[in-house]
Every structure is written in C-alpha cells, then in structure tokens.
Amino acid sequence: MDLSIIIPSYNEKDNIRPIVRRIHEAMASLHDVLYEIWFVDDSSDETLQVLSELAGTDERVHVHHRDGERGLASAVVQGFKLAQGRYFIVMDADLQHPPELLPAMYERLKQGTDIVIPSRFVEGGSDGGLGPFRKLVSWTARVIGQIALHRLRRISDCTSGFFGLQREVVAGAELDPIGWKILIEVLVKGHYRTVHEIAYSFLARDAGESKMSMHEQWNYFRHLVRLVSQSPSDRRFFLFCIIGASGVIVNEVVLSILLYGFHMKDTMASILASLVAMLSNYIWNDQITWRSQGEGRKWNVKLPIFVAISLVGILITTLVMHACERIGLMVPIGQAVGILVSTVWSYVMNNRVTWREIEHRERGEIVVTRESASTTFTRAKSGV
C-alpha cells in the first residue's frame, strides 16, 4: 500500500460522501498509486451508517468506530495503527482541507520529505475559512505553542490538522495527545529531519457544525504543558526562566542592602549584586537546567565560559539601569529591566556555547522548506 489517508470524523454525515468523491477525483491523476481511506469515527449521529454503506461499496474505504471515546488527536493515532500505507496523510472530514492537494503532498513524500504541511501562512495561502474571532484564537494558540516548544518555531502552520508524513516519522514514537492538535505531538515527538510547507487556502465549512469549544482550548493548553514536561530542551527553557527569576530576587535583595544599608554607589552596588546572582544562577543551572549526569564539558571549562557570558550580561544590566535612571526611573526598577535584557542574552549564549554539546546532541538539525501556491484551490459552495 502506497498511501493511507486518515480522516477522524465526528457527526459529519453530510460531508462523508463529498469528501470521498473528491479524494478519488484528486487521486485519479496519480496512476498506479495504491491508496486507502481510513475513517476513525466517534460519531453519535447517522455518520456511521453513511460510512458503513460506503465501505460496503468502495474497497478503498475503511471504518473504525469507537464507542464511548472521543478526541480528534487520539483518533488520528488510532488511524496510524490501522493504516497500511508507506505514507500517511491526515485531514479533517469537514471539507475545509482541500483534497485537491493530495497529489502534491504525495509527490513530496515520495521524493523523500519526512513531513509535508499545507500551510495557510505561506505566501499564497489563506485562512479565509475562519471568522475574525476564530482567526484570533488560532493565532494565539499557534504563537503560544511556538514560544513553548522549539520544534514548532520554524513551522508557520504548526497547529494545522492537514499534513502528510513518512510512516517512519511516528514509528516507535510514544504519541499520547490531548484534544485536537495532533500535529504538534508529531512535530515534538516524531523522528524526522525535513519539513516542507505548501501554501493552501483554508475553506469555509458548508455542512455540519464546528467542534471548536472552550473545553478543546483548555485541552490544547494541557497538551502544551505535557509536551513541555516531556521535552528535555523545552523543559530546560522553563527551568532557566525559573532559576532566572530566583536570580532576580537575589539580585534585588543584595542591591537594596548595598544601596540602602551600606549606602554604596549605584554602579558598584549593581555590579556586586549581579555577581552574587550570577554565581547562584550558575550553580542551579549546572545542577538542574543543563544537568548532564557526567556527560559533556567539565565544570572547569563551563564555568569560565559562563562567567564571561555573565560579565557581558552584567555590563548590559548596568548600562540599561543607567539608561532607565536617566529617564527618571528608580534604580531598582532600572536594574530589573536590565536583568530582563541580560537574561535573554545569557540564555541564548549559554544554550549555544556553554552547554552546546548537550544541546546539539538532543536537538539535531531540522530543515524547513516552503513553496508558494501556484494554484489557489477554491470551490463554489454549491459545487460539492
């Protein structure tokens, strides 16, 4: 079997026959390609009856119905287990993902790309099928995911439900998603090196009702928290932030004591407070954030590099503090602003230099390529 098209469905009785017909029409251009369509269905209406009738007359259509179970992402994982194809393509049942893109996705997978993602945000793409509020919700969810998880940052449409992949990407991956955004689970836990994005236009729904709800939004945030906790490099980022926050407290306490207890000059107090916070941060980061369990560089190499980076950070903090003081801000406030700026510097440089061997080994290199749309797939509402 060359290709398995996996479609999770929930109460989509009016869209089932149109999407199967359009899949067959699109795949007709790929001669001698063996493909199957797997519906993983959680429906409580007549959708299962429609699917069963189709499966009885179309040998390419297969149905797996789940009683008492619901969840788009988990349905896709079930589809991965059932599918026999060398390549998988996942799409929704509501016709908002155009089946006409299937041949282009298949060709990219056949050429060796690990993951292919139709994107609304590549040049030529569009999310016009969403209303203003849904666009805002989608943008917010996407940005939060990209901030929280480093593997999502270079993907323009990381929350899409429309994507293709090599079977090997999810082979052996421990997929355990919550809610509806299965692609972020695949991007974080999958085994891949190349991602290709193709521009497409997200279409307005003709039939059925949207499954978007506050409950699903909450599940999305739960899913992000779980993925961060399971991803060493992403967990490291948040640990660094927590330790940095403790360093802010140490810095401000020491600064206040030196300024108001010993009446030390601003510059000297700022430098000494930053040195104390730097040493505290190094100990915690080495033992927790970048804990290597004896691997990687020795402390006598890491510490000098960390000190050098931190000294530049101290200079940044002091300069920012003075700049804030000149515009009328109190010294402790200027110090806090300086700390925020120098923290960004310190994390980036320590991530790339001090503990770079560990980081490089864990993350590897992901190559992301994109192509603009040569054809915009549109359809009249009455045409389906």
Salt bridges, closest charged atoms under 4 A:
GLU12 OE2 - ARG205 NH2 3.01
GLU12 OE2 - LYS211 NZ 2.75
GLU25 OE2 - ARG21 NH1 3.26
GLU36 OE1 - HIS62 NE2 3.84
ASP41 OD2 - HIS65 ND1 2.93
ASP42 OD1 - ARG66 NE 2.77
GLU46 OE1 - LYS13 NZ 3.06
GLU53 OE1 - ARG17 NH2 2.78
ASP58 OD2 - HIS24 NE2 2.54
ASP67 OD1 - HIS65 NE2 3.00
GLU69 OE2 - ARG66 NH1 3.22
ASP92 OD2 - HIS97 NE2 3.82
ASP94 OD2 - ARG205 NH2 3.30
GLU100 OE1 - ARG22 NH2 2.78
ASP127 OD1 - LYS135 NZ 3.79
ASP157 OD1 - ARG120 NH2 2.67
ASP176 OD2 - ARG226 NH1 2.93
GLU185 OE2 - LYS189 NZ 2.86
GLU185 OE1 - HIS223 NE2 2.47
GLU197 OE1 - ARG370 NE 2.62
ASP206 OD2 - ARG379 NH1 2.89
ASP206 OD1 - LYS381 NZ 3.43
ASP234 OD1 - HIS150 ND1 3.07
ASP286 OD1 - LYS302 NZ 2.83
GLU295 OE1 - ARG361 NH2 3.28
GLU325 OE1 - HIS322 ND1 3.43
GLU357 OE2 - ARG297 NE 3.85
GLU359 OE1 - ARG236 NH1 2.35
GLU359 OE2 - ARG363 NH1 3.09
GLU362 OE1 - ARG236 NH2 3.00
GLU371 OE2 - ARG108 NH2 3.00
GLU371 OE2 - HIS196 NE2 2.61
